[in-house]
Amino acid sequence: MHTFLPTRRGVVSGLSLIASRAQAQRSVPPDGTPIRFGLTPVFLDSDLELLRDIEGYLAAATGTSVQLVKRRTYQEVTSLLLSRQLDAAWICGYPFVQNRDRLALLSVPLHRGRPLYRSYLIAEAASPADDLSALRGQSHAFSDPDSNSGFLVTRWLLARERERPETFFSRSFFAYGHRNVIRAVGAGLAQSGSVDGYVWEVMAEREPRLTDATRIVARSDWHGFPPICCPVEMQNERGVQALAAALDQMPHTQLGARILATLQLDGWVRGDPAWFDGIARMSADVRGAPT
């Protein structure tokens, strides 16, 4: 269906650091105001060293301080973004399409060469289920009500069959984090779950004991990878443009390349809103579904 962590902290190589700073100095905020960058607790919470590396890289590459702002839910981060209490945030395609008139794409990750990912339906490892219909009457873990892969996709699939989560599943709940969904299913707290396929695949390499307790039941179509967005009216501000330039340069610096390797990403591109049209269509279908 329908998308961080070995590291030992290091420093950017001298030439790369000088180049990054020279590029950023043309556009950093003049008053030293930190760039406020929002993160949702999807996957990053399990690696504090990675968060330190990201903050250090962005500060060096932009030439100004960077404040990482974390909240428990997509709604909290999106609200801060829309109220301009954040300069940019790494969110999900679902809140982006819900607020397309107010948010601009700043950057989209490349994973295995493409800015795309899928949602996975997972179940307990011993489950014989081979499609969504086989999960009827089971308990189910979602990630977040504003997550594409962790909620919208499954909600849309059910709406096509004139079903709703509260009637199709015996019980459903939000675990607030894809890693939490995988843990819930693996530990038997839920019999099935909706999860970001990218996160599941990375965890399968990093923490196989967790994913080995689950199995993939179905995969979605491809959709735009969770993007970094900024308020439309802030997209040309110097701090925001410095952040975008830092992301562009990430593969070309020692620390940036290591961060990308940890994230299992190839780099960043500025993005095309059309990549998220499928998510927009699902959102419209769900809004129009009978209650």
Contacts in CASP RR format, 6 or more apart in sequence:
PFRMAT RR
TARGET T0000
AUTHOR 0000-0000-0000
METHOD contacts of the structure
MODEL  1
MHTFLPTRRGVVSGLSLIASRAQAQRSVPPDGTPIRFGLTPVFLDSDLEL
LRDIEGYLAAATGTSVQLVKRRTYQEVTSLLLSRQLDAAWICGYPFVQNR
DRLALLSVPLHRGRPLYRSYLIAEAASPADDLSALRGQSHAFSDPDSNSG
FLVTRWLLARERERPETFFSRSFFAYGHRNVIRAVGAGLAQSGSVDGYVW
EVMAEREPRLTDATRIVARSDWHGFPPICCPVEMQNERGVQALAAALDQM
PHTQLGARILATLQLDGWVRGDPAWFDGIARMSADVRGAPT
1 118 0 8 1.000
1 119 0 8 1.000
1 120 0 8 1.000
1 121 0 8 1.000
1 149 0 8 1.000
1 153 0 8 1.000
1 154 0 8 1.000
1 157 0 8 1.000
1 194 0 8 1.000
1 218 0 8 1.000
1 219 0 8 1.000
1 220 0 8 1.000
1 221 0 8 1.000
2 117 0 8 1.000
2 118 0 8 1.000
2 119 0 8 1.000
2 148 0 8 1.000
2 149 0 8 1.000
2 152 0 8 1.000
2 153 0 8 1.000
2 220 0 8 1.000
2 221 0 8 1.000
2 222 0 8 1.000
2 223 0 8 1.000
2 279 0 8 1.000
2 282 0 8 1.000
3 92 0 8 1.000
3 111 0 8 1.000
3 117 0 8 1.000
3 118 0 8 1.000
3 119 0 8 1.000
3 148 0 8 1.000
3 149 0 8 1.000
3 196 0 8 1.000
3 197 0 8 1.000
3 198 0 8 1.000
3 199 0 8 1.000
3 223 0 8 1.000
3 224 0 8 1.000
3 225 0 8 1.000
3 226 0 8 1.000
4 43 0 8 1.000
4 44 0 8 1.000
4 46 0 8 1.000
4 47 0 8 1.000
4 50 0 8 1.000
4 202 0 8 1.000
4 262 0 8 1.000
4 263 0 8 1.000
5 46 0 8 1.000
5 47 0 8 1.000
5 49 0 8 1.000
5 50 0 8 1.000
5 206 0 8 1.000
5 262 0 8 1.000
6 262 0 8 1.000
7 47 0 8 1.000
7 49 0 8 1.000
7 50 0 8 1.000
7 53 0 8 1.000
7 258 0 8 1.000
7 259 0 8 1.000
7 262 0 8 1.000
8 49 0 8 1.000
9 49 0 8 1.000
9 52 0 8 1.000
9 53 0 8 1.000
10 53 0 8 1.000
10 254 0 8 1.000
10 255 0 8 1.000
10 258 0 8 1.000
11 17 0 8 1.000
11 254 0 8 1.000
11 255 0 8 1.000
12 20 0 8 1.000
12 57 0 8 1.000
12 60 0 8 1.000
12 61 0 8 1.000
12 253 0 8 1.000
12 254 0 8 1.000
12 255 0 8 1.000
12 256 0 8 1.000
13 253 0 8 1.000
13 254 0 8 1.000
16 252 0 8 1.000
16 253 0 8 1.000
16 254 0 8 1.000
17 60 0 8 1.000
17 253 0 8 1.000
19 249 0 8 1.000
19 252 0 8 1.000
20 60 0 8 1.000
20 61 0 8 1.000
20 63 0 8 1.000
20 246 0 8 1.000
20 249 0 8 1.000
20 253 0 8 1.000
21 60 0 8 1.000
21 61 0 8 1.000
21 63 0 8 1.000
23 61 0 8 1.000
23 245 0 8 1.000
23 249 0 8 1.000
24 61 0 8 1.000
24 62 0 8 1.000
24 63 0 8 1.000
24 64 0 8 1.000
24 242 0 8 1.000
24 245 0 8 1.000
24 246 0 8 1.000
25 63 0 8 1.000
27 238 0 8 1.000
27 239 0 8 1.000
27 241 0 8 1.000
27 242 0 8 1.000
27 245 0 8 1.000
28 62 0 8 1.000
28 63 0 8 1.000
28 64 0 8 1.000
28 238 0 8 1.000
28 239 0 8 1.000
28 242 0 8 1.000
29 35 0 8 1.000
29 64 0 8 1.000
29 237 0 8 1.000
29 238 0 8 1.000
29 239 0 8 1.000
30 238 0 8 1.000
32 64 0 8 1.000
32 65 0 8 1.000
33 64 0 8 1.000
34 64 0 8 1.000
34 65 0 8 1.000
34 66 0 8 1.000
34 67 0 8 1.000
35 58 0 8 1.000
35 62 0 8 1.000
35 64 0 8 1.000
35 65 0 8 1.000
35 66 0 8 1.000
35 67 0 8 1.000
35 87 0 8 1.000
35 88 0 8 1.000
35 239 0 8 1.000
35 240 0 8 1.000
35 242 0 8 1.000
35 243 0 8 1.000
36 67 0 8 1.000
36 69 0 8 1.000
36 85 0 8 1.000
36 86 0 8 1.000
36 87 0 8 1.000
36 88 0 8 1.000
37 58 0 8 1.000
37 66 0 8 1.000
37 67 0 8 1.000
37 68 0 8 1.000
37 69 0 8 1.000
37 86 0 8 1.000
37 87 0 8 1.000
37 88 0 8 1.000
37 89 0 8 1.000
37 90 0 8 1.000
37 243 0 8 1.000
38 68 0 8 1.000
38 69 0 8 1.000
38 70 0 8 1.000
38 71 0 8 1.000
38 77 0 8 1.000
38 80 0 8 1.000
38 81 0 8 1.000
38 86 0 8 1.000
38 88 0 8 1.000
38 89 0 8 1.000
38 90 0 8 1.000
39 51 0 8 1.000
39 68 0 8 1.000
39 69 0 8 1.000
39 70 0 8 1.000
39 77 0 8 1.000
39 89 0 8 1.000
39 90 0 8 1.000
40 70 0 8 1.000
40 71 0 8 1.000
40 73 0 8 1.000
40 74 0 8 1.000
40 77 0 8 1.000
40 89 0 8 1.000
40 90 0 8 1.000
40 91 0 8 1.000
40 92 0 8 1.000
40 144 0 8 1.000
41 70 0 8 1.000
41 71 0 8 1.000
41 72 0 8 1.000
41 176 0 8 1.000
41 177 0 8 1.000
42 143 0 8 1.000
42 144 0 8 1.000
42 147 0 8 1.000
42 177 0 8 1.000
42 178 0 8 1.000
42 179 0 8 1.000
42 196 0 8 1.000
42 199 0 8 1.000
42 226 0 8 1.000
43 177 0 8 1.000
43 178 0 8 1.000
43 179 0 8 1.000
43 196 0 8 1.000
43 199 0 8 1.000
43 202 0 8 1.000
44 50 0 8 1.000
44 51 0 8 1.000
44 70 0 8 1.000
45 70 0 8 1.000
45 179 0 8 1.000
46 179 0 8 1.000
47 262 0 8 1.000
50 259 0 8 1.000
50 262 0 8 1.000
50 263 0 8 1.000
51 68 0 8 1.000
53 255 0 8 1.000
53 258 0 8 1.000
53 259 0 8 1.000
53 262 0 8 1.000
54 68 0 8 1.000
54 259 0 8 1.000
55 66 0 8 1.000
55 68 0 8 1.000
56 66 0 8 1.000
56 255 0 8 1.000
57 246 0 8 1.000
57 250 0 8 1.000
57 253 0 8 1.000
57 255 0 8 1.000
57 256 0 8 1.000
57 259 0 8 1.000
58 66 0 8 1.000
58 243 0 8 1.000
58 246 0 8 1.000
59 65 0 8 1.000
59 66 0 8 1.000
60 255 0 8 1.000
61 242 0 8 1.000
61 245 0 8 1.000
61 246 0 8 1.000
61 249 0 8 1.000
61 250 0 8 1.000
61 253 0 8 1.000
62 239 0 8 1.000
62 242 0 8 1.000
62 243 0 8 1.000
62 245 0 8 1.000
62 246 0 8 1.000
63 242 0 8 1.000
64 239 0 8 1.000
64 242 0 8 1.000
66 243 0 8 1.000
69 77 0 8 1.000
69 80 0 8 1.000
69 86 0 8 1.000
69 89 0 8 1.000
71 77 0 8 1.000
71 80 0 8 1.000
72 176 0 8 1.000
73 144 0 8 1.000
73 145 0 8 1.000
73 146 0 8 1.000
73 176 0 8 1.000
74 91 0 8 1.000
74 92 0 8 1.000
74 94 0 8 1.000
74 95 0 8 1.000
74 144 0 8 1.000
74 145 0 8 1.000
74 146 0 8 1.000
74 147 0 8 1.000
75 95 0 8 1.000
75 145 0 8 1.000
75 146 0 8 1.000
77 86 0 8 1.000
77 89 0 8 1.000
77 91 0 8 1.000
78 89 0 8 1.000
78 91 0 8 1.000
78 95 0 8 1.000
78 99 0 8 1.000
78 146 0 8 1.000
80 86 0 8 1.000
80 89 0 8 1.000
81 88 0 8 1.000
81 89 0 8 1.000
81 91 0 8 1.000
81 103 0 8 1.000
81 229 0 8 1.000
81 230 0 8 1.000
81 231 0 8 1.000
82 99 0 8 1.000
82 102 0 8 1.000
82 103 0 8 1.000
82 231 0 8 1.000
84 231 0 8 1.000
84 233 0 8 1.000
84 234 0 8 1.000
87 230 0 8 1.000
87 234 0 8 1.000
87 237 0 8 1.000
87 239 0 8 1.000
87 240 0 8 1.000
87 243 0 8 1.000
88 106 0 8 1.000
88 228 0 8 1.000
88 229 0 8 1.000
88 230 0 8 1.000
88 240 0 8 1.000
88 243 0 8 1.000
89 228 0 8 1.000
89 229 0 8 1.000
89 230 0 8 1.000
90 226 0 8 1.000
90 227 0 8 1.000
90 228 0 8 1.000
91 226 0 8 1.000
91 227 0 8 1.000
91 228 0 8 1.000
91 229 0 8 1.000
92 144 0 8 1.000
92 146 0 8 1.000
92 147 0 8 1.000
92 148 0 8 1.000
92 149 0 8 1.000
92 226 0 8 1.000
93 148 0 8 1.000
93 223 0 8 1.000
93 224 0 8 1.000
93 226 0 8 1.000
93 227 0 8 1.000
93 276 0 8 1.000
93 279 0 8 1.000
94 146 0 8 1.000
94 147 0 8 1.000
94 148 0 8 1.000
94 151 0 8 1.000
94 152 0 8 1.000
94 279 0 8 1.000
94 283 0 8 1.000
95 103 0 8 1.000
95 146 0 8 1.000
96 103 0 8 1.000
96 105 0 8 1.000
96 227 0 8 1.000
96 229 0 8 1.000
96 276 0 8 1.000
96 279 0 8 1.000
97 276 0 8 1.000
97 279 0 8 1.000
97 280 0 8 1.000
97 283 0 8 1.000
98 146 0 8 1.000
98 283 0 8 1.000
100 273 0 8 1.000
100 280 0 8 1.000
101 232 0 8 1.000
102 231 0 8 1.000
102 232 0 8 1.000
103 229 0 8 1.000
103 230 0 8 1.000
103 231 0 8 1.000
103 232 0 8 1.000
104 229 0 8 1.000
104 230 0 8 1.000
104 231 0 8 1.000
104 232 0 8 1.000
104 235 0 8 1.000
105 227 0 8 1.000
105 228 0 8 1.000
105 229 0 8 1.000
105 270 0 8 1.000
105 271 0 8 1.000
105 272 0 8 1.000
105 273 0 8 1.000
106 227 0 8 1.000
106 228 0 8 1.000
106 229 0 8 1.000
106 230 0 8 1.000
106 235 0 8 1.000
106 240 0 8 1.000
106 243 0 8 1.000
106 244 0 8 1.000
106 247 0 8 1.000
106 270 0 8 1.000
107 227 0 8 1.000
107 228 0 8 1.000
107 244 0 8 1.000
107 247 0 8 1.000
107 248 0 8 1.000
107 268 0 8 1.000
107 269 0 8 1.000
107 270 0 8 1.000
107 271 0 8 1.000
108 115 0 8 1.000
108 224 0 8 1.000
108 225 0 8 1.000
108 227 0 8 1.000
108 228 0 8 1.000
108 268 0 8 1.000
108 269 0 8 1.000
108 270 0 8 1.000
108 271 0 8 1.000
108 275 0 8 1.000
109 115 0 8 1.000
109 225 0 8 1.000
109 226 0 8 1.000
109 227 0 8 1.000
109 263 0 8 1.000
109 265 0 8 1.000
109 266 0 8 1.000
109 267 0 8 1.000
109 268 0 8 1.000
110 225 0 8 1.000
110 265 0 8 1.000
110 266 0 8 1.000
110 267 0 8 1.000
110 268 0 8 1.000
110 269 0 8 1.000
111 117 0 8 1.000
111 198 0 8 1.000
111 225 0 8 1.000
111 264 0 8 1.000
111 265 0 8 1.000
111 266 0 8 1.000
112 266 0 8 1.000
113 266 0 8 1.000
114 222 0 8 1.000
115 224 0 8 1.000
115 225 0 8 1.000
115 269 0 8 1.000
115 271 0 8 1.000
115 275 0 8 1.000
116 222 0 8 1.000
116 223 0 8 1.000
116 224 0 8 1.000
116 225 0 8 1.000
116 275 0 8 1.000
117 149 0 8 1.000
117 196 0 8 1.000
117 197 0 8 1.000
117 198 0 8 1.000
117 222 0 8 1.000
117 223 0 8 1.000
117 224 0 8 1.000
117 225 0 8 1.000
117 226 0 8 1.000
118 149 0 8 1.000
118 197 0 8 1.000
118 198 0 8 1.000
118 219 0 8 1.000
118 220 0 8 1.000
118 221 0 8 1.000
118 222 0 8 1.000
118 223 0 8 1.000
119 148 0 8 1.000
119 149 0 8 1.000
119 150 0 8 1.000
119 153 0 8 1.000
119 154 0 8 1.000
119 194 0 8 1.000
119 195 0 8 1.000
119 196 0 8 1.000
119 197 0 8 1.000
119 219 0 8 1.000
119 220 0 8 1.000
119 223 0 8 1.000
120 149 0 8 1.000
120 194 0 8 1.000
120 195 0 8 1.000
120 196 0 8 1.000
120 197 0 8 1.000
120 200 0 8 1.000
120 216 0 8 1.000
120 217 0 8 1.000
120 218 0 8 1.000
120 219 0 8 1.000
120 220 0 8 1.000
121 132 0 8 1.000
121 135 0 8 1.000
121 154 0 8 1.000
121 192 0 8 1.000
121 193 0 8 1.000
121 194 0 8 1.000
121 216 0 8 1.000
121 217 0 8 1.000
121 218 0 8 1.000
121 219 0 8 1.000
122 181 0 8 1.000
122 182 0 8 1.000
122 185 0 8 1.000
122 192 0 8 1.000
122 193 0 8 1.000
122 194 0 8 1.000
122 195 0 8 1.000
122 200 0 8 1.000
122 214 0 8 1.000
122 215 0 8 1.000
122 216 0 8 1.000
122 217 0 8 1.000
123 129 0 8 1.000
123 135 0 8 1.000
123 138 0 8 1.000
123 185 0 8 1.000
123 191 0 8 1.000
123 192 0 8 1.000
123 193 0 8 1.000
123 214 0 8 1.000
123 215 0 8 1.000
123 217 0 8 1.000
124 185 0 8 1.000
124 186 0 8 1.000
124 188 0 8 1.000
124 191 0 8 1.000
124 192 0 8 1.000
124 213 0 8 1.000
124 214 0 8 1.000
124 215 0 8 1.000
125 186 0 8 1.000
125 212 0 8 1.000
125 213 0 8 1.000
125 214 0 8 1.000
125 215 0 8 1.000
127 191 0 8 1.000
127 192 0 8 1.000
127 215 0 8 1.000
127 217 0 8 1.000
128 134 0 8 1.000
129 135 0 8 1.000
129 192 0 8 1.000
129 217 0 8 1.000
130 217 0 8 1.000
130 218 0 8 1.000
131 217 0 8 1.000
131 218 0 8 1.000
132 154 0 8 1.000
132 157 0 8 1.000
132 158 0 8 1.000
132 217 0 8 1.000
132 218 0 8 1.000
134 217 0 8 1.000
135 168 0 8 1.000
135 169 0 8 1.000
135 191 0 8 1.000
135 192 0 8 1.000
135 217 0 8 1.000
136 168 0 8 1.000
136 169 0 8 1.000
137 168 0 8 1.000
137 169 0 8 1.000
137 170 0 8 1.000
138 169 0 8 1.000
138 170 0 8 1.000
138 190 0 8 1.000
138 191 0 8 1.000
138 192 0 8 1.000
139 169 0 8 1.000
139 170 0 8 1.000
139 171 0 8 1.000
139 172 0 8 1.000
139 189 0 8 1.000
139 190 0 8 1.000
139 191 0 8 1.000
139 192 0 8 1.000
140 154 0 8 1.000
140 165 0 8 1.000
140 169 0 8 1.000
140 171 0 8 1.000
140 172 0 8 1.000
140 173 0 8 1.000
140 190 0 8 1.000
140 191 0 8 1.000
140 192 0 8 1.000
140 193 0 8 1.000
140 194 0 8 1.000
141 172 0 8 1.000
141 173 0 8 1.000
141 174 0 8 1.000
141 175 0 8 1.000
141 180 0 8 1.000
141 181 0 8 1.000
141 184 0 8 1.000
141 185 0 8 1.000
141 189 0 8 1.000
141 190 0 8 1.000
141 192 0 8 1.000
141 193 0 8 1.000
141 194 0 8 1.000
142 150 0 8 1.000
142 151 0 8 1.000
142 154 0 8 1.000
142 165 0 8 1.000
142 172 0 8 1.000
142 173 0 8 1.000
142 174 0 8 1.000
142 175 0 8 1.000
142 181 0 8 1.000
142 193 0 8 1.000
142 194 0 8 1.000
143 149 0 8 1.000
143 150 0 8 1.000
143 151 0 8 1.000
143 174 0 8 1.000
143 175 0 8 1.000
143 176 0 8 1.000
143 177 0 8 1.000
143 178 0 8 1.000
143 180 0 8 1.000
143 181 0 8 1.000
143 194 0 8 1.000
143 195 0 8 1.000
143 196 0 8 1.000
144 150 0 8 1.000
144 151 0 8 1.000
144 174 0 8 1.000
144 176 0 8 1.000
144 177 0 8 1.000
145 151 0 8 1.000
145 174 0 8 1.000
147 178 0 8 1.000
147 196 0 8 1.000
148 223 0 8 1.000
148 226 0 8 1.000
148 279 0 8 1.000
148 282 0 8 1.000
149 178 0 8 1.000
149 194 0 8 1.000
149 195 0 8 1.000
149 196 0 8 1.000
149 197 0 8 1.000
149 220 0 8 1.000
149 223 0 8 1.000
150 178 0 8 1.000
150 181 0 8 1.000
150 194 0 8 1.000
150 195 0 8 1.000
150 196 0 8 1.000
151 174 0 8 1.000
151 194 0 8 1.000
152 279 0 8 1.000
152 282 0 8 1.000
152 283 0 8 1.000
152 286 0 8 1.000
153 194 0 8 1.000
153 220 0 8 1.000
153 282 0 8 1.000
154 165 0 8 1.000
154 193 0 8 1.000
154 194 0 8 1.000
155 164 0 8 1.000
155 165 0 8 1.000
155 286 0 8 1.000
156 282 0 8 1.000
156 285 0 8 1.000
156 286 0 8 1.000
158 164 0 8 1.000
158 165 0 8 1.000
158 168 0 8 1.000
159 285 0 8 1.000
159 286 0 8 1.000
159 289 0 8 1.000
160 285 0 8 1.000
162 289 0 8 1.000
162 290 0 8 1.000
164 289 0 8 1.000
164 291 0 8 1.000
165 172 0 8 1.000
166 172 0 8 1.000
169 192 0 8 1.000
173 190 0 8 1.000
175 181 0 8 1.000
175 183 0 8 1.000
175 184 0 8 1.000
175 190 0 8 1.000
178 195 0 8 1.000
178 196 0 8 1.000
178 197 0 8 1.000
178 199 0 8 1.000
178 200 0 8 1.000
179 199 0 8 1.000
179 203 0 8 1.000
179 210 0 8 1.000
181 190 0 8 1.000
181 193 0 8 1.000
181 194 0 8 1.000
181 195 0 8 1.000
182 195 0 8 1.000
182 199 0 8 1.000
182 200 0 8 1.000
182 203 0 8 1.000
182 210 0 8 1.000
182 211 0 8 1.000
182 214 0 8 1.000
183 189 0 8 1.000
183 210 0 8 1.000
184 190 0 8 1.000
184 193 0 8 1.000
185 191 0 8 1.000
185 192 0 8 1.000
185 193 0 8 1.000
185 213 0 8 1.000
185 214 0 8 1.000
186 210 0 8 1.000
186 213 0 8 1.000
186 214 0 8 1.000
187 213 0 8 1.000
192 217 0 8 1.000
196 226 0 8 1.000
197 219 0 8 1.000
198 225 0 8 1.000
198 264 0 8 1.000
200 211 0 8 1.000
200 214 0 8 1.000
200 216 0 8 1.000
201 264 0 8 1.000
202 263 0 8 1.000
202 264 0 8 1.000
203 210 0 8 1.000
203 211 0 8 1.000
204 211 0 8 1.000
205 264 0 8 1.000
221 278 0 8 1.000
223 275 0 8 1.000
223 276 0 8 1.000
223 278 0 8 1.000
223 279 0 8 1.000
224 275 0 8 1.000
224 276 0 8 1.000
224 279 0 8 1.000
225 275 0 8 1.000
227 271 0 8 1.000
227 276 0 8 1.000
228 247 0 8 1.000
228 268 0 8 1.000
230 240 0 8 1.000
234 240 0 8 1.000
244 270 0 8 1.000
247 267 0 8 1.000
247 268 0 8 1.000
248 268 0 8 1.000
250 256 0 8 1.000
250 257 0 8 1.000
250 259 0 8 1.000
250 260 0 8 1.000
250 267 0 8 1.000
250 268 0 8 1.000
251 257 0 8 1.000
251 260 0 8 1.000
251 266 0 8 1.000
251 267 0 8 1.000
260 266 0 8 1.000
260 267 0 8 1.000
END
